[in-house]
Amino acid sequence: MKNNKIYRFLTSIRLAIILLVAIAVLCILCTLIPQNQSASVYVEKYGDFGASVIQFFGFHHVLSSFLMYVFGMLFAINLAACTWKRFRWAIACSKNKIRIDAWGSPLLHVGLCLILVGSVLSIGFGRQLYYEIPVGKTANVAGRSGVFELQVDDFAVDYYEDGISPRQYRSKVTVIAEKSGKKAATPLEIEVNAPAKYDGVTMIQQAYGWQTTVTLSTDKASRQVEIKDNEWVTLSGEGEDAISLGVAFYPDYAKVDGKPKLLSNQDKNPYILWVVAKGETPIASNVLALGESATILESLRMTFDGYDYYTGLQVKYDPGIPVIFGGFFLVCIGLMMRYIFVKKAA
């Protein structure tokens, strides 16, 4: 097999270096060329010819382009072939006496293979989603063994002395999942820099905000609406003629020089500032205290019913992480066996 030109080519270090340089160039292009934009964006920035080249080679989505798959596959084949070659060499060196240093290189290559496999698992099967869940509400989350309910029981914020800057915030949640045909509840606490894990899923405390509850009513009907901070709800119409309602929550409200001011983020004097807009143009606005009502648009009235926190959780599922860590461990062991034991033997 040593005289086989294809085998020598696939196991050559030169091929590995060429492929790594090619992959690095594609990654650089990924940072230089805007990704996943419409065709008109590339035409405007690079001209007709430049845009056609970018789209032909897939440079507008580099990480999932044909070239990236080809170079990645060739590098995987090269690495696997080199690993097999190193194992054969280590076995030959250890026929009469086991040489620890000879087995360092095969282990290092196996570790690199595991890192590559783990990366493929992360890209192909990993998930990363963001949930904004109000206190008392639930969200369905897909774990390793199935879907479970994530219920937010409580949310708390610790503030610095100014009462506005958060020092720490945390969510108390309950995971509700079926086990042995019965639903089981598992309480968890998630803090900033202290994520919680369940069923292969990592839950990270990323953000938070306020959600207000208002009742919109006319002479004929009424409905209750939950609105997050600076969120807009369409009341009627579409496009430029759409009439929308936006709400900003002030947990500690004061009026200074005729303008609303936030004194702190603690709920001492809760108010909402509401704005009704046609398209992007405001047509009416005012403030409401908790429990108050006001006519906001012709015969449409709004009542400020309540408020509560919502928690922003980033949920990650990455089956490749354990494989990558295992590969990194083997790389470290392989390097130690390859060089440290050689030095001792000398």
N, C-alpha and C positions, 0 to 999 in steps of 0.2 A: 504493500500500500504506500510505502514511502516514495516509490517512483511514480505514483499516480499524480498527474499534474493537477487534476481537480482537487484532490485531497490536500496537496501542498498549498494550493491557492486558498482553500477554505480555512486552513489552519495557520496561515501566515500572519505575522504581526503587522506587516504592511497593510493587509486588507483591513485589519482592525483599526489601524490609525486612520486610513482613508475614510472608513465608515463613520468613525467618531467625529472627524473633521466635518464631514458632510452633514451629520446630524446637528453639530454645533452651529453650522452656517444656517440651517433651517430654523433653529431656535432663535438666532440673531434676527433673521428675516421676520420672525413672529413678533418681535418687539418693534421693528422698524415699520412694518406694513400694518395698517389697521385691519383687524380681524373681523370676519363675519358681518361686513357691511354690504349695503346694496351696490349693484353694478354702477349706478350713477355716481356714487362717492369716489370709486376708483377712476372713472373716466374724468371726473372733475379735477382730481389730484394728479393723475399720471398720464392723462391723455388716452385716446382710443387704443393706440398700440400698446402702451404700458399696461392698461387695464386688461387687454386681451391676453397678454403674457401672464399676468398675475392670475387670471382666472383659468387659463389653460393648465398651468403647473400647480394650481391649487394653493397659491401663496396667500389667498384671502382666508384660508382656514388651514394653516400650516400643520398644526398638531394632528389633524385627521386627514391630511393630504395623501395622495398615492405615493409620492416620493418618500414621505416619512414612514409609511408602512413598509415600503420596499427596503429602505436603508435599515430600518429596525429589524425586519425579518432576516436580512443578510447578516447583521451583527449578531443576532441570536444564533444563527447557524454557525457563524465563525466561532462564537464563544463556546457552543456545545462541542464543536469539533476539536477545538483547542483543549477543552476539558477532557475529552476522551483520549486525546494524544498524551496529555500529562499523566492520566491514570495509567496508561500503558507503560509510560516511561518509569513511573514510580514502582510499578510491579516488577519491571525488569531490574531496577536498581536494588530491589529488596529480595531478590531470589535467594541469595546466600545469607544476608543479614539485613534486618529491618533498619532502614535509614529514616529517621524521623524527619530530617530536613527535606528528603525527597517527596514526602507526602504533604508538605506545606503548600506547594504550588497547586496540586489537584484540589485541595480543600479551598484554597483561595478562588480557584475557578468555579468550583461548585457554589461558593458564596456569591460570586458575581452572577451566576445563573439564577440563583434564588432571588437576588435583588431585581433582576430583569423580570422574572416571573411575577414577583410581588407587584412590580410597577404595572404590568399588564393587567393583573387582577384589580388594582386600584382604579386604573383608567376604565376598564371594561365593566366592572361590577360595583365600584364605589358610588356612594350617593351622598350628596350634601344639600340639605334643604333648610330653609329658614321659616320658622313658625312664630306668629304673633298671637298669643293665646291670652285672653282676658282671665282674670281671677274667677274661678268657679266654672270655667269652660274646659272642654276637652278637645284633643286633636288625635287623629289616627296616625300612628307612626309605624313604618315597616321596619321590623328588626330582622335578625338573622334567621329566626325560625317562624316568623309570621308577623301579622299586624297586631299591635297592642294600642290601648288607649292611654294617652298622656293627659292627666287631669291636673290643672293648676289649682292648688288648694289655697295658697297664700303667696304674697309677694311683699318684700320689705326693702326699704332703702335706708342706709345710714349716710347722713350728710355731714359735711364739714361745718364749721361754725357759721359760715355765711348762709347756711340753710338752702343753698342752691346747688353747689357742687357736690355730686355724689361721691362718698368715700368707698362704699361697698353696697352691692345689691344682690339679692338672693331670691330664688324661687323655691317654694316647697311644693312638690308635685307628688302625685300617686300614679304609679304604673298599674294599669288593670289589664291582666292577660289571662288567657285560659291555660290552666295546667291540670292535666288528667281529667279533662271534661268539666272542670269547675273554674270559676273566675277567682283569681287571686290578686290581692292588692299589695303592692310594694311601695312604701313611702321612700322618697329620695329628696335630697336637698342639693340645689345647684347654685354655686356662687361664681363670681368673676374669678378666673384663674383656678377654679376648683370644679371641673366638670364632673358629671355623674355618668355612669355606664350601666347599660342594661341590654341584654340579649345582643351583644356585639355592636350596639349603638352608643356613640358618645354624644352627650347632650351638654352644650356649652352655653353659659349665660352671656349673651352678647349685647342686648339692648333692653329698653323698657320704655313705657310711655303711659299716657292716660287715655281712657276710653270713656266718653260721656254717653248717657242714655237720655234721649229726648222723645217726646210724643208729638207727632204732627197730626193735627186734626182740622177737619172742616165741619160744616153743619151736617154732612152726610156720613162721614167715616173718620176713623182715626187709626194711626199705626205707630208703633214704637220702633225707634231706629237707634242703633248703636253706632257712634261715630268716633273714630280715633282722632287724635290731635292732628290738625291741619289736613284732614281728609275731607273730600268733597262728595256729596251725595246728590245725584240728579233728581230734581223734583218734577221736571217736565221738559219736553222738547229734545232736540238732538243738535249736535254740531255747534255752530255759532249761535243758534237760537236757544240752546239748552239753558234752563234755569237750574242753578245748583246752589246747594247749601254747604257752607264750610264752617267748622267750629274749632276754636282754640280755647283750651281749658286753662284757667288761672286758679290753682289751688289756694293761693294766698293773694287775693286781689286788692289793689288799691288804685285810686284815680289821682294821678299827679299831673298838674298843669293841663287838665282836661284829657289826658291820655291814660289808657290802662297800663298798669305796671305790676310786674310780678315781684312780690316782696320775698317770697321763699317758695320752695317746692313742697312744703308741708301743708296739708289740707286744713287751714285755719279759717279761710274765708273764701269758699269756692264760688267762682263765677265762670260763665262762658262768654266769649266774644263770638257772636255769630255774624256771618256775612252771606248775603244772597247776591249771586252774580248772574248776569246774562252773558254767556260765553266766558270771556275773561274780564268783563267789566263789572265791578261791584255796583249794585243798584240800591242796596239797603244794608244797614249794619247797626248793631247795638250790643248791649251786654244784658245777661240774665243771671240773677242769683238762683241758688238751688231752690226749687219749688215754684219759682215764678213762671208766668206765661206772658206771651206777647204775640201780637199779629205781625208776622214777618213778610207776608206777601198776600195782598188783597184779603181773601177770606181764609187764608191758611194761618193757623196759630201753632205756636211751638211752646212746649212746657219742658223745663229743665228738670228731669226726674232724678238723675243720680250719676255717679262716676265711680271708677275703680281703675286700678292699674291693669295693664297688660304686660306680659313678659315676652321678650324677644329671644327665642332659643334657636341656636344653630345645631342641627342634628346631623351627625356624620356616621356613615357606615362604610368602613374601608377594610375589606377582607385581605388586602395586600399588606397591611402594616405588619402583622406577625411574621409573614414570610420575609419581608424586607429586613426586619430586625434579626431574624434567624440567619439570613444571608450575610448581614454585616458582622454578626458574631463569628461565622465561619471564616470570613475574610480576615478578621483580627487573629483568629487561631492559626490560620494558614500562614500569615506573615510572621508570627512568632515562631512557628515550626520551621519556616524556610530560612530565617535569618538568625534568630537568637540561638537555636541549637547548633547552627554552623559555627557561630563564634565560640560557643562552649567547647565544641569538638576541636577547634583550632588551639 
